[in-house]
Amino acid sequence: MAYQAKVVNAKVVSENKNNGFFEIVAELSDRNRCRVTFERNEQGEAVATHISRLYTVPCGICKKDFLCYCLNRYKEEIGEQALELTGKSKVS
Ligand SMILES: [Zn+2]
């Protein structure tokens, strides 16, 4: 598996202050974009729970331009990078 998930841009697009859930749209170096959903665990750490590709360009892994689940395998990796870029990894 040669695919390297590299997040070049990330932006918080929605946040629920009541339950700590939030969503980040991340842009990868291969121009794929994805939406990652996070929730806070009991320690207040953000945990990526769901990832879905936005269908702006064909998948960087399988090259399909419709539904695929390739990015699911990189959920933690992409989630971590997205948290760092948005500053959301810190417990507030
Ligand atoms: Zn794919």
PDB file of the backbone (N, CA, C, O) and the ligand in Angstrom, with CONECT records:
HET     ZN  A 101       1
ATOM      1  N   MET A   1       0.839  -1.206   0.000  1.00  0.00           N
ATOM      2  CA  MET A   1       0.000   0.000   0.000  1.00  0.00           C
ATOM      3  C   MET A   1       0.864   1.241   0.000  1.00  0.00           C
ATOM      4  O   MET A   1       1.404   1.633   1.035  1.00  0.00           O
ATOM      5  N   ALA A   2       0.994   1.857  -1.154  1.00  0.00           N
ATOM      6  CA  ALA A   2       1.900   2.992  -1.295  1.00  0.00           C
ATOM      7  C   ALA A   2       1.221   4.317  -1.001  1.00  0.00           C
ATOM      8  O   ALA A   2       1.873   5.358  -0.919  1.00  0.00           O
ATOM      9  N   TYR A   3      -0.080   4.271  -0.844  1.00  0.00           N
ATOM     10  CA  TYR A   3      -0.789   5.541  -0.687  1.00  0.00           C
ATOM     11  C   TYR A   3      -0.387   6.234   0.613  1.00  0.00           C
ATOM     12  O   TYR A   3      -0.378   5.636   1.689  1.00  0.00           O
ATOM     13  N   GLN A   4      -0.057   7.511   0.472  1.00  0.00           N
ATOM     14  CA  GLN A   4       0.314   8.319   1.625  1.00  0.00           C
ATOM     15  C   GLN A   4      -0.703   9.423   1.791  1.00  0.00           C
ATOM     16  O   GLN A   4      -0.805  10.323   0.958  1.00  0.00           O
ATOM     17  N   ALA A   5      -1.446   9.348   2.860  1.00  0.00           N
ATOM     18  CA  ALA A   5      -2.439  10.392   3.102  1.00  0.00           C
ATOM     19  C   ALA A   5      -1.748  11.607   3.692  1.00  0.00           C
ATOM     20  O   ALA A   5      -1.170  11.552   4.778  1.00  0.00           O
ATOM     21  N   LYS A   6      -1.822  12.709   2.949  1.00  0.00           N
ATOM     22  CA  LYS A   6      -1.197  13.939   3.430  1.00  0.00           C
ATOM     23  C   LYS A   6      -2.212  15.053   3.364  1.00  0.00           C
ATOM     24  O   LYS A   6      -2.651  15.444   2.282  1.00  0.00           O
ATOM     25  N   VAL A   7      -2.583  15.563   4.514  1.00  0.00           N
ATOM     26  CA  VAL A   7      -3.558  16.647   4.573  1.00  0.00           C
ATOM     27  C   VAL A   7      -2.841  17.975   4.385  1.00  0.00           C
ATOM     28  O   VAL A   7      -1.918  18.309   5.128  1.00  0.00           O
ATOM     29  N   VAL A   8      -3.280  18.730   3.378  1.00  0.00           N
ATOM     30  CA  VAL A   8      -2.629  20.013   3.109  1.00  0.00           C
ATOM     31  C   VAL A   8      -3.479  21.186   3.593  1.00  0.00           C
ATOM     32  O   VAL A   8      -2.988  22.304   3.745  1.00  0.00           O
ATOM     33  N   ASN A   9      -4.745  20.915   3.828  1.00  0.00           N
ATOM     34  CA  ASN A   9      -5.639  21.981   4.223  1.00  0.00           C
ATOM     35  C   ASN A   9      -6.776  21.376   5.048  1.00  0.00           C
ATOM     36  O   ASN A   9      -7.257  20.290   4.727  1.00  0.00           O
ATOM     37  N   ALA A  10      -7.198  22.043   6.072  1.00  0.00           N
ATOM     38  CA  ALA A  10      -8.293  21.507   6.879  1.00  0.00           C
ATOM     39  C   ALA A  10      -9.069  22.653   7.499  1.00  0.00           C
ATOM     40  O   ALA A  10      -8.505  23.672   7.896  1.00  0.00           O
ATOM     41  N   LYS A  11     -10.361  22.460   7.570  1.00  0.00           N
ATOM     42  CA  LYS A  11     -11.214  23.532   8.064  1.00  0.00           C
ATOM     43  C   LYS A  11     -12.387  22.930   8.834  1.00  0.00           C
ATOM     44  O   LYS A  11     -13.029  21.986   8.373  1.00  0.00           O
ATOM     45  N   VAL A  12     -12.650  23.481   9.989  1.00  0.00           N
ATOM     46  CA  VAL A  12     -13.810  23.046  10.755  1.00  0.00           C
ATOM     47  C   VAL A  12     -15.058  23.602  10.074  1.00  0.00           C
ATOM     48  O   VAL A  12     -15.166  24.813   9.880  1.00  0.00           O
ATOM     49  N   VAL A  13     -15.995  22.738   9.712  1.00  0.00           N
ATOM     50  CA  VAL A  13     -17.181  23.210   9.001  1.00  0.00           C
ATOM     51  C   VAL A  13     -18.425  23.217   9.874  1.00  0.00           C
ATOM     52  O   VAL A  13     -19.383  23.932   9.583  1.00  0.00           O
ATOM     53  N   SER A  14     -18.418  22.439  10.928  1.00  0.00           N
ATOM     54  CA  SER A  14     -19.549  22.510  11.842  1.00  0.00           C
ATOM     55  C   SER A  14     -19.125  21.995  13.194  1.00  0.00           C
ATOM     56  O   SER A  14     -18.222  21.167  13.317  1.00  0.00           O
ATOM     57  N   GLU A  15     -19.797  22.505  14.205  1.00  0.00           N
ATOM     58  CA  GLU A  15     -19.434  22.110  15.556  1.00  0.00           C
ATOM     59  C   GLU A  15     -20.664  22.196  16.434  1.00  0.00           C
ATOM     60  O   GLU A  15     -21.438  23.150  16.364  1.00  0.00           O
ATOM     61  N   ASN A  16     -20.826  21.187  17.253  1.00  0.00           N
ATOM     62  CA  ASN A  16     -21.926  21.192  18.202  1.00  0.00           C
ATOM     63  C   ASN A  16     -21.336  21.345  19.600  1.00  0.00           C
ATOM     64  O   ASN A  16     -20.755  20.407  20.146  1.00  0.00           O
ATOM     65  N   LYS A  17     -21.489  22.521  20.165  1.00  0.00           N
ATOM     66  CA  LYS A  17     -20.876  22.819  21.469  1.00  0.00           C
ATOM     67  C   LYS A  17     -21.484  21.965  22.580  1.00  0.00           C
ATOM     68  O   LYS A  17     -20.848  21.722  23.606  1.00  0.00           O
ATOM     69  N   ASN A  18     -22.711  21.517  22.367  1.00  0.00           N
ATOM     70  CA  ASN A  18     -23.388  20.768  23.427  1.00  0.00           C
ATOM     71  C   ASN A  18     -22.821  19.374  23.625  1.00  0.00           C
ATOM     72  O   ASN A  18     -22.623  18.927  24.755  1.00  0.00           O
ATOM     73  N   ASN A  19     -22.561  18.684  22.509  1.00  0.00           N
ATOM     74  CA  ASN A  19     -22.075  17.310  22.674  1.00  0.00           C
ATOM     75  C   ASN A  19     -20.617  17.144  22.233  1.00  0.00           C
ATOM     76  O   ASN A  19     -20.060  16.050  22.321  1.00  0.00           O
ATOM     77  N   GLY A  20     -19.998  18.238  21.756  1.00  0.00           N
ATOM     78  CA  GLY A  20     -18.580  18.159  21.411  1.00  0.00           C
ATOM     79  C   GLY A  20     -18.306  17.574  20.034  1.00  0.00           C
ATOM     80  O   GLY A  20     -17.147  17.426  19.648  1.00  0.00           O
ATOM     81  N   PHE A  21     -19.350  17.240  19.290  1.00  0.00           N
ATOM     82  CA  PHE A  21     -19.160  16.704  17.954  1.00  0.00           C
ATOM     83  C   PHE A  21     -18.746  17.823  17.005  1.00  0.00           C
ATOM     84  O   PHE A  21     -19.241  18.946  17.100  1.00  0.00           O
ATOM     85  N   PHE A  22     -17.856  17.513  16.110  1.00  0.00           N
ATOM     86  CA  PHE A  22     -17.549  18.498  15.080  1.00  0.00           C
ATOM     87  C   PHE A  22     -17.089  17.811  13.805  1.00  0.00           C
ATOM     88  O   PHE A  22     -16.739  16.631  13.806  1.00  0.00           O
ATOM     89  N   GLU A  23     -17.096  18.571  12.723  1.00  0.00           N
ATOM     90  CA  GLU A  23     -16.727  18.037  11.411  1.00  0.00           C
ATOM     91  C   GLU A  23     -15.644  18.895  10.796  1.00  0.00           C
ATOM     92  O   GLU A  23     -15.676  20.123  10.888  1.00  0.00           O
ATOM     93  N   ILE A  24     -14.699  18.247  10.177  1.00  0.00           N
ATOM     94  CA  ILE A  24     -13.626  18.952   9.472  1.00  0.00           C
ATOM     95  C   ILE A  24     -13.636  18.497   8.025  1.00  0.00           C
ATOM     96  O   ILE A  24     -13.737  17.303   7.744  1.00  0.00           O
ATOM     97  N   VAL A  25     -13.531  19.447   7.108  1.00  0.00           N
ATOM     98  CA  VAL A  25     -13.302  19.097   5.710  1.00  0.00           C
ATOM     99  C   VAL A  25     -11.803  19.217   5.464  1.00  0.00           C
ATOM    100  O   VAL A  25     -11.213  20.277   5.668  1.00  0.00           O
ATOM    101  N   ALA A  26     -11.201  18.126   5.028  1.00  0.00           N
ATOM    102  CA  ALA A  26      -9.757  18.084   4.811  1.00  0.00           C
ATOM    103  C   ALA A  26      -9.471  17.931   3.336  1.00  0.00           C
ATOM    104  O   ALA A  26     -10.157  17.202   2.619  1.00  0.00           O
ATOM    105  N   GLU A  27      -8.440  18.638   2.898  1.00  0.00           N
ATOM    106  CA  GLU A  27      -8.008  18.515   1.520  1.00  0.00           C
ATOM    107  C   GLU A  27      -6.670  17.787   1.528  1.00  0.00           C
ATOM    108  O   GLU A  27      -5.766  18.134   2.288  1.00  0.00           O
ATOM    109  N   LEU A  28      -6.555  16.779   0.677  1.00  0.00           N
ATOM    110  CA  LEU A  28      -5.337  15.976   0.638  1.00  0.00           C
ATOM    111  C   LEU A  28      -4.416  16.444  -0.487  1.00  0.00           C
ATOM    112  O   LEU A  28      -4.827  17.168  -1.394  1.00  0.00           O
ATOM    113  N   SER A  29      -3.174  16.015  -0.403  1.00  0.00           N
ATOM    114  CA  SER A  29      -2.194  16.470  -1.397  1.00  0.00           C
ATOM    115  C   SER A  29      -2.532  15.973  -2.801  1.00  0.00           C
ATOM    116  O   SER A  29      -2.064  16.552  -3.781  1.00  0.00           O
ATOM    117  N   ASP A  30      -3.332  14.918  -2.920  1.00  0.00           N
ATOM    118  CA  ASP A  30      -3.736  14.438  -4.249  1.00  0.00           C
ATOM    119  C   ASP A  30      -5.051  15.090  -4.708  1.00  0.00           C
ATOM    120  O   ASP A  30      -5.684  14.633  -5.660  1.00  0.00           O
ATOM    121  N   ARG A  31      -5.446  16.158  -4.015  1.00  0.00           N
ATOM    122  CA  ARG A  31      -6.625  16.955  -4.345  1.00  0.00           C
ATOM    123  C   ARG A  31      -7.932  16.302  -3.932  1.00  0.00           C
ATOM    124  O   ARG A  31      -9.000  16.864  -4.174  1.00  0.00           O
ATOM    125  N   ASN A  32      -7.873  15.156  -3.330  1.00  0.00           N
ATOM    126  CA  ASN A  32      -9.098  14.600  -2.780  1.00  0.00           C
ATOM    127  C   ASN A  32      -9.512  15.413  -1.563  1.00  0.00           C
ATOM    128  O   ASN A  32      -8.680  15.956  -0.836  1.00  0.00           O
ATOM    129  N   ARG A  33     -10.805  15.478  -1.369  1.00  0.00           N
ATOM    130  CA  ARG A  33     -11.311  16.168  -0.189  1.00  0.00           C
ATOM    131  C   ARG A  33     -12.208  15.205   0.559  1.00  0.00           C
ATOM    132  O   ARG A  33     -12.896  14.377  -0.038  1.00  0.00           O
ATOM    133  N   CYS A  34     -12.191  15.327   1.854  1.00  0.00           N
ATOM    134  CA  CYS A  34     -13.045  14.453   2.639  1.00  0.00           C
ATOM    135  C   CYS A  34     -13.546  15.167   3.883  1.00  0.00           C
ATOM    136  O   CYS A  34     -12.967  16.143   4.359  1.00  0.00           O
ATOM    137  N   ARG A  35     -14.621  14.645   4.371  1.00  0.00           N
ATOM    138  CA  ARG A  35     -15.239  15.195   5.568  1.00  0.00           C
ATOM    139  C   ARG A  35     -15.011  14.184   6.697  1.00  0.00           C
ATOM    140  O   ARG A  35     -15.334  13.004   6.561  1.00  0.00           O
ATOM    141  N   VAL A  36     -14.462  14.655   7.788  1.00  0.00           N
ATOM    142  CA  VAL A  36     -14.195  13.767   8.915  1.00  0.00           C
ATOM    143  C   VAL A  36     -15.030  14.231  10.101  1.00  0.00           C
ATOM    144  O   VAL A  36     -15.038  15.410  10.455  1.00  0.00           O
ATOM    145  N   THR A  37     -15.727  13.286  10.701  1.00  0.00           N
ATOM    146  CA  THR A  37     -16.552  13.592  11.859  1.00  0.00           C
ATOM    147  C   THR A  37     -15.815  13.166  13.128  1.00  0.00           C
ATOM    148  O   THR A  37     -15.237  12.081  13.188  1.00  0.00           O
ATOM    149  N   PHE A  38     -15.844  14.023  14.125  1.00  0.00           N
ATOM    150  CA  PHE A  38     -15.159  13.725  15.380  1.00  0.00           C
ATOM    151  C   PHE A  38     -16.118  13.810  16.555  1.00  0.00           C
ATOM    152  O   PHE A  38     -17.114  14.533  16.523  1.00  0.00           O
ATOM    153  N   GLU A  39     -15.795  13.059  17.582  1.00  0.00           N
ATOM    154  CA  GLU A  39     -16.462  13.290  18.845  1.00  0.00           C
ATOM    155  C   GLU A  39     -15.415  13.280  19.951  1.00  0.00           C
ATOM    156  O   GLU A  39     -14.295  12.809  19.751  1.00  0.00           O
ATOM    157  N   ARG A  40     -15.780  13.793  21.099  1.00  0.00           N
ATOM    158  CA  ARG A  40     -14.858  13.836  22.233  1.00  0.00           C
ATOM    159  C   ARG A  40     -15.077  12.606  23.111  1.00  0.00           C
ATOM    160  O   ARG A  40     -16.209  12.247  23.434  1.00  0.00           O
ATOM    161  N   ASN A  41     -13.965  11.967  23.490  1.00  0.00           N
ATOM    162  CA  ASN A  41     -14.123  10.849  24.418  1.00  0.00           C
ATOM    163  C   ASN A  41     -14.169  11.388  25.849  1.00  0.00           C
ATOM    164  O   ASN A  41     -14.194  12.600  26.061  1.00  0.00           O
ATOM    165  N   GLU A  42     -14.180  10.489  26.820  1.00  0.00           N
ATOM    166  CA  GLU A  42     -14.348  10.934  28.206  1.00  0.00           C
ATOM    167  C   GLU A  42     -13.171  11.767  28.692  1.00  0.00           C
ATOM    168  O   GLU A  42     -13.306  12.552  29.631  1.00  0.00           O
ATOM    169  N   GLN A  43     -12.021  11.598  28.054  1.00  0.00           N
ATOM    170  CA  GLN A  43     -10.852  12.399  28.419  1.00  0.00           C
ATOM    171  C   GLN A  43     -10.843  13.749  27.700  1.00  0.00           C
ATOM    172  O   GLN A  43      -9.935  14.557  27.897  1.00  0.00           O
ATOM    173  N   GLY A  44     -11.843  13.985  26.877  1.00  0.00           N
ATOM    174  CA  GLY A  44     -11.918  15.241  26.152  1.00  0.00           C
ATOM    175  C   GLY A  44     -11.096  15.239  24.873  1.00  0.00           C
ATOM    176  O   GLY A  44     -10.944  16.276  24.226  1.00  0.00           O
ATOM    177  N   GLU A  45     -10.570  14.084  24.508  1.00  0.00           N
ATOM    178  CA  GLU A  45      -9.775  14.003  23.279  1.00  0.00           C
ATOM    179  C   GLU A  45     -10.689  13.813  22.085  1.00  0.00           C
ATOM    180  O   GLU A  45     -11.703  13.118  22.162  1.00  0.00           O
ATOM    181  N   ALA A  46     -10.317  14.439  20.981  1.00  0.00           N
ATOM    182  CA  ALA A  46     -11.098  14.303  19.760  1.00  0.00           C
ATOM    183  C   ALA A  46     -10.770  12.962  19.098  1.00  0.00           C
ATOM    184  O   ALA A  46      -9.604  12.607  18.925  1.00  0.00           O
ATOM    185  N   VAL A  47     -11.816  12.230  18.734  1.00  0.00           N
ATOM    186  CA  VAL A  47     -11.643  10.933  18.093  1.00  0.00           C
ATOM    187  C   VAL A  47     -12.389  10.943  16.768  1.00  0.00           C
ATOM    188  O   VAL A  47     -13.571  11.282  16.718  1.00  0.00           O
ATOM    189  N   ALA A  48     -11.700  10.572  15.698  1.00  0.00           N
ATOM    190  CA  ALA A  48     -12.350  10.503  14.389  1.00  0.00           C
ATOM    191  C   ALA A  48     -13.280   9.303  14.369  1.00  0.00           C
ATOM    192  O   ALA A  48     -12.855   8.175  14.619  1.00  0.00           O
ATOM    193  N   THR A  49     -14.549   9.548  14.072  1.00  0.00           N
ATOM    194  CA  THR A  49     -15.512   8.448  14.078  1.00  0.00           C
ATOM    195  C   THR A  49     -15.967   8.072  12.676  1.00  0.00           C
ATOM    196  O   THR A  49     -16.426   6.953  12.447  1.00  0.00           O
ATOM    197  N   HIS A  50     -15.839   8.999  11.742  1.00  0.00           N
ATOM    198  CA  HIS A  50     -16.383   8.733  10.413  1.00  0.00           C
ATOM    199  C   HIS A  50     -15.648   9.568   9.385  1.00  0.00           C
ATOM    200  O   HIS A  50     -15.275  10.712   9.646  1.00  0.00           O
ATOM    201  N   ILE A  51     -15.443   8.988   8.218  1.00  0.00           N
ATOM    202  CA  ILE A  51     -14.801   9.751   7.148  1.00  0.00           C
ATOM    203  C   ILE A  51     -15.536   9.468   5.853  1.00  0.00           C
ATOM    204  O   ILE A  51     -15.893   8.323   5.577  1.00  0.00           O
ATOM    205  N   SER A  52     -15.763  10.494   5.063  1.00  0.00           N
ATOM    206  CA  SER A  52     -16.378  10.270   3.756  1.00  0.00           C
ATOM    207  C   SER A  52     -15.733  11.190   2.742  1.00  0.00           C
ATOM    208  O   SER A  52     -15.451  12.356   3.020  1.00  0.00           O
ATOM    209  N   ARG A  53     -15.512  10.653   1.585  1.00  0.00           N
ATOM    210  CA  ARG A  53     -14.878  11.410   0.516  1.00  0.00           C
ATOM    211  C   ARG A  53     -15.897  12.318  -0.142  1.00  0.00           C
ATOM    212  O   ARG A  53     -17.042  11.924  -0.366  1.00  0.00           O
ATOM    213  N   LEU A  54     -15.478  13.536  -0.450  1.00  0.00           N
ATOM    214  CA  LEU A  54     -16.319  14.428  -1.236  1.00  0.00           C
ATOM    215  C   LEU A  54     -15.975  14.169  -2.699  1.00  0.00           C
ATOM    216  O   LEU A  54     -14.805  14.039  -3.060  1.00  0.00           O
ATOM    217  N   TYR A  55     -16.994  14.098  -3.522  1.00  0.00           N
ATOM    218  CA  TYR A  55     -16.763  13.585  -4.879  1.00  0.00           C
ATOM    219  C   TYR A  55     -16.371  14.673  -5.860  1.00  0.00           C
ATOM    220  O   TYR A  55     -16.969  14.811  -6.927  1.00  0.00           O
ATOM    221  N   THR A  56     -15.364  15.439  -5.488  1.00  0.00           N
ATOM    222  CA  THR A  56     -14.929  16.526  -6.361  1.00  0.00           C
ATOM    223  C   THR A  56     -13.955  16.029  -7.426  1.00  0.00           C
ATOM    224  O   THR A  56     -13.960  16.521  -8.555  1.00  0.00           O
ATOM    225  N   VAL A  57     -13.132  15.068  -7.072  1.00  0.00           N
ATOM    226  CA  VAL A  57     -12.194  14.465  -8.028  1.00  0.00           C
ATOM    227  C   VAL A  57     -12.220  12.955  -7.789  1.00  0.00           C
ATOM    228  O   VAL A  57     -12.633  12.513  -6.717  1.00  0.00           O
ATOM    229  N   PRO A  58     -11.788  12.159  -8.767  1.00  0.00           N
ATOM    230  CA  PRO A  58     -11.770  10.707  -8.542  1.00  0.00           C
ATOM    231  C   PRO A  58     -10.898  10.350  -7.337  1.00  0.00           C
ATOM    232  O   PRO A  58      -9.941  11.051  -7.010  1.00  0.00           O
ATOM    233  N   CYS A  59     -11.245   9.272  -6.707  1.00  0.00           N
ATOM    234  CA  CYS A  59     -10.505   8.801  -5.538  1.00  0.00           C
ATOM    235  C   CYS A  59      -9.015   8.664  -5.875  1.00  0.00           C
ATOM    236  O   CYS A  59      -8.665   8.118  -6.922  1.00  0.00           O
ATOM    237  N   GLY A  60      -8.146   9.154  -4.998  1.00  0.00           N
ATOM    238  CA  GLY A  60      -6.712   9.074  -5.227  1.00  0.00           C
ATOM    239  C   GLY A  60      -6.158   7.669  -5.084  1.00  0.00           C
ATOM    240  O   GLY A  60      -5.020   7.410  -5.475  1.00  0.00           O
ATOM    241  N   ILE A  61      -6.935   6.770  -4.538  1.00  0.00           N
ATOM    242  CA  ILE A  61      -6.449   5.414  -4.302  1.00  0.00           C
ATOM    243  C   ILE A  61      -6.954   4.449  -5.375  1.00  0.00           C
ATOM    244  O   ILE A  61      -6.154   3.775  -6.023  1.00  0.00           O
ATOM    245  N   CYS A  62      -8.268   4.377  -5.569  1.00  0.00           N
ATOM    246  CA  CYS A  62      -8.810   3.403  -6.524  1.00  0.00           C
ATOM    247  C   CYS A  62      -9.188   4.047  -7.856  1.00  0.00           C
ATOM    248  O   CYS A  62      -9.515   3.346  -8.814  1.00  0.00           O
ATOM    249  N   LYS A  63      -9.145   5.397  -7.920  1.00  0.00           N
ATOM    250  CA  LYS A  63      -9.437   6.167  -9.141  1.00  0.00           C
ATOM    251  C   LYS A  63     -10.897   6.146  -9.555  1.00  0.00           C
ATOM    252  O   LYS A  63     -11.239   6.630 -10.634  1.00  0.00           O
ATOM    253  N   LYS A  64     -11.750   5.603  -8.731  1.00  0.00           N
ATOM    254  CA  LYS A  64     -13.174   5.656  -9.050  1.00  0.00           C
ATOM    255  C   LYS A  64     -13.688   7.062  -8.797  1.00  0.00           C
ATOM    256  O   LYS A  64     -13.172   7.779  -7.939  1.00  0.00           O
ATOM    257  N   ASP A  65     -14.706   7.451  -9.550  1.00  0.00           N
ATOM    258  CA  ASP A  65     -15.279   8.754  -9.250  1.00  0.00           C
ATOM    259  C   ASP A  65     -16.670   8.610  -8.653  1.00  0.00           C
ATOM    260  O   ASP A  65     -17.498   9.517  -8.735  1.00  0.00           O
ATOM    261  N   PHE A  66     -16.908   7.460  -8.054  1.00  0.00           N
ATOM    262  CA  PHE A  66     -18.151   7.308  -7.301  1.00  0.00           C
ATOM    263  C   PHE A  66     -17.825   6.662  -5.958  1.00  0.00           C
ATOM    264  O   PHE A  66     -16.663   6.526  -5.576  1.00  0.00           O
ATOM    265  N   LEU A  67     -18.850   6.284  -5.280  1.00  0.00           N
ATOM    266  CA  LEU A  67     -18.692   5.804  -3.908  1.00  0.00           C
ATOM    267  C   LEU A  67     -17.625   4.709  -3.741  1.00  0.00           C
ATOM    268  O   LEU A  67     -17.647   3.688  -4.427  1.00  0.00           O
ATOM    269  N   CYS A  68     -16.709   4.950  -2.824  1.00  0.00           N
ATOM    270  CA  CYS A  68     -15.770   3.900  -2.432  1.00  0.00           C
ATOM    271  C   CYS A  68     -15.395   4.146  -0.977  1.00  0.00           C
ATOM    272  O   CYS A  68     -15.712   5.191  -0.408  1.00  0.00           O
ATOM    273  N   TYR A  69     -14.732   3.190  -0.396  1.00  0.00           N
ATOM    274  CA  TYR A  69     -14.450   3.289   1.029  1.00  0.00           C
ATOM    275  C   TYR A  69     -12.956   3.297   1.327  1.00  0.00           C
ATOM    276  O   TYR A  69     -12.534   3.025   2.451  1.00  0.00           O
ATOM    277  N   CYS A  70     -12.163   3.612   0.309  1.00  0.00           N
ATOM    278  CA  CYS A  70     -10.707   3.578   0.474  1.00  0.00           C
ATOM    279  C   CYS A  70     -10.219   4.405   1.658  1.00  0.00           C
ATOM    280  O   CYS A  70      -9.355   3.967   2.419  1.00  0.00           O
ATOM    281  N   LEU A  71     -10.774   5.594   1.806  1.00  0.00           N
ATOM    282  CA  LEU A  71     -10.251   6.494   2.827  1.00  0.00           C
ATOM    283  C   LEU A  71     -10.534   6.006   4.241  1.00  0.00           C
ATOM    284  O   LEU A  71      -9.913   6.473   5.196  1.00  0.00           O
ATOM    285  N   ASN A  72     -11.466   5.073   4.379  1.00  0.00           N
ATOM    286  CA  ASN A  72     -11.760   4.555   5.717  1.00  0.00           C
ATOM    287  C   ASN A  72     -10.520   4.019   6.406  1.00  0.00           C
ATOM    288  O   ASN A  72     -10.379   4.109   7.626  1.00  0.00           O
ATOM    289  N   ARG A  73      -9.619   3.456   5.602  1.00  0.00           N
ATOM    290  CA  ARG A  73      -8.390   2.882   6.180  1.00  0.00           C
ATOM    291  C   ARG A  73      -7.445   3.950   6.703  1.00  0.00           C
ATOM    292  O   ARG A  73      -6.527   3.662   7.472  1.00  0.00           O
ATOM    293  N   TYR A  74      -7.680   5.194   6.276  1.00  0.00           N
ATOM    294  CA  TYR A  74      -6.783   6.289   6.674  1.00  0.00           C
ATOM    295  C   TYR A  74      -7.463   7.253   7.624  1.00  0.00           C
ATOM    296  O   TYR A  74      -6.988   8.364   7.860  1.00  0.00           O
ATOM    297  N   LYS A  75      -8.574   6.808   8.158  1.00  0.00           N
ATOM    298  CA  LYS A  75      -9.373   7.683   9.017  1.00  0.00           C
ATOM    299  C   LYS A  75      -8.554   8.280  10.168  1.00  0.00           C
ATOM    300  O   LYS A  75      -8.599   9.487  10.406  1.00  0.00           O
ATOM    301  N   GLU A  76      -7.810   7.431  10.877  1.00  0.00           N
ATOM    302  CA  GLU A  76      -7.043   7.922  12.024  1.00  0.00           C
ATOM    303  C   GLU A  76      -5.943   8.881  11.576  1.00  0.00           C
ATOM    304  O   GLU A  76      -5.730   9.939  12.168  1.00  0.00           O
ATOM    305  N   GLU A  77      -5.250   8.472  10.505  1.00  0.00           N
ATOM    306  CA  GLU A  77      -4.140   9.261   9.995  1.00  0.00           C
ATOM    307  C   GLU A  77      -4.600  10.643   9.515  1.00  0.00           C
ATOM    308  O   GLU A  77      -4.025  11.671   9.875  1.00  0.00           O
ATOM    309  N   ILE A  78      -5.634  10.633   8.709  1.00  0.00           N
ATOM    310  CA  ILE A  78      -6.157  11.890   8.184  1.00  0.00           C
ATOM    311  C   ILE A  78      -6.755  12.711   9.320  1.00  0.00           C
ATOM    312  O   ILE A  78      -6.578  13.928   9.381  1.00  0.00           O
ATOM    313  N   GLY A  79      -7.461  12.036  10.213  1.00  0.00           N
ATOM    314  CA  GLY A  79      -8.069  12.714  11.357  1.00  0.00           C
ATOM    315  C   GLY A  79      -7.028  13.440  12.186  1.00  0.00           C
ATOM    316  O   GLY A  79      -7.231  14.591  12.573  1.00  0.00           O
ATOM    317  N   GLU A  80      -5.919  12.779  12.460  1.00  0.00           N
ATOM    318  CA  GLU A  80      -4.867  13.378  13.280  1.00  0.00           C
ATOM    319  C   GLU A  80      -4.276  14.623  12.620  1.00  0.00           C
ATOM    320  O   GLU A  80      -4.096  15.659  13.261  1.00  0.00           O
ATOM    321  N   GLN A  81      -3.982  14.500  11.338  1.00  0.00           N
ATOM    322  CA  GLN A  81      -3.408  15.639  10.617  1.00  0.00           C
ATOM    323  C   GLN A  81      -4.397  16.795  10.557  1.00  0.00           C
ATOM    324  O   GLN A  81      -4.018  17.959  10.688  1.00  0.00           O
ATOM    325  N   ALA A  82      -5.656  16.465  10.360  1.00  0.00           N
ATOM    326  CA  ALA A  82      -6.687  17.498  10.284  1.00  0.00           C
ATOM    327  C   ALA A  82      -6.828  18.210  11.626  1.00  0.00           C
ATOM    328  O   ALA A  82      -7.034  19.423  11.673  1.00  0.00           O
ATOM    329  N   LEU A  83      -6.718  17.462  12.699  1.00  0.00           N
ATOM    330  CA  LEU A  83      -6.812  18.067  14.030  1.00  0.00           C
ATOM    331  C   LEU A  83      -5.654  19.019  14.268  1.00  0.00           C
ATOM    332  O   LEU A  83      -5.829  20.100  14.830  1.00  0.00           O
ATOM    333  N   GLU A  84      -4.480  18.611  13.838  1.00  0.00           N
ATOM    334  CA  GLU A  84      -3.309  19.459  14.033  1.00  0.00           C
ATOM    335  C   GLU A  84      -3.445  20.763  13.254  1.00  0.00           C
ATOM    336  O   GLU A  84      -3.169  21.845  13.773  1.00  0.00           O
ATOM    337  N   LEU A  85      -3.875  20.642  11.998  1.00  0.00           N
ATOM    338  CA  LEU A  85      -3.976  21.820  11.144  1.00  0.00           C
ATOM    339  C   LEU A  85      -5.035  22.797  11.642  1.00  0.00           C
ATOM    340  O   LEU A  85      -4.909  24.006  11.446  1.00  0.00           O
ATOM    341  N   THR A  86      -6.066  22.282  12.277  1.00  0.00           N
ATOM    342  CA  THR A  86      -7.133  23.177  12.730  1.00  0.00           C
ATOM    343  C   THR A  86      -6.945  23.574  14.188  1.00  0.00           C
ATOM    344  O   THR A  86      -7.692  24.401  14.710  1.00  0.00           O
ATOM    345  N   GLY A  87      -5.945  22.986  14.848  1.00  0.00           N
ATOM    346  CA  GLY A  87      -5.737  23.310  16.257  1.00  0.00           C
ATOM    347  C   GLY A  87      -6.759  22.673  17.180  1.00  0.00           C
ATOM    348  O   GLY A  87      -6.876  23.048  18.347  1.00  0.00           O
ATOM    349  N   LYS A  88      -7.514  21.685  16.637  1.00  0.00           N
ATOM    350  CA  LYS A  88      -8.571  21.074  17.435  1.00  0.00           C
ATOM    351  C   LYS A  88      -8.071  19.927  18.311  1.00  0.00           C
ATOM    352  O   LYS A  88      -8.829  19.373  19.107  1.00  0.00           O
ATOM    353  N   SER A  89      -6.796  19.573  18.162  1.00  0.00           N
ATOM    354  CA  SER A  89      -6.313  18.437  18.956  1.00  0.00           C
ATOM    355  C   SER A  89      -6.189  18.801  20.431  1.00  0.00           C
ATOM    356  O   SER A  89      -6.207  17.935  21.306  1.00  0.00           O
ATOM    357  N   LYS A  90      -6.064  20.086  20.682  1.00  0.00           N
ATOM    358  CA  LYS A  90      -5.924  20.507  22.085  1.00  0.00           C
ATOM    359  C   LYS A  90      -7.271  20.492  22.775  1.00  0.00           C
ATOM    360  O   LYS A  90      -8.290  20.874  22.199  1.00  0.00           O
ATOM    361  N   VAL A  91      -7.258  20.050  24.002  1.00  0.00           N
ATOM    362  CA  VAL A  91      -8.484  20.040  24.793  1.00  0.00           C
ATOM    363  C   VAL A  91      -8.750  21.456  25.269  1.00  0.00           C
ATOM    364  O   VAL A  91      -7.892  22.091  25.883  1.00  0.00           O
ATOM    365  N   SER A  92      -9.928  21.936  24.983  1.00  0.00           N
ATOM    366  CA  SER A  92     -10.231  23.311  25.394  1.00  0.00           C
ATOM    367  C   SER A  92     -11.153  23.321  26.591  1.00  0.00           C
ATOM    368  O   SER A  92     -11.519  24.390  27.080  1.00  0.00           O
TER     369      SER A  92
HETATM  370 ZN    ZN A 101     -11.334   4.693  -3.671  1.00  0.00          ZN2+
END
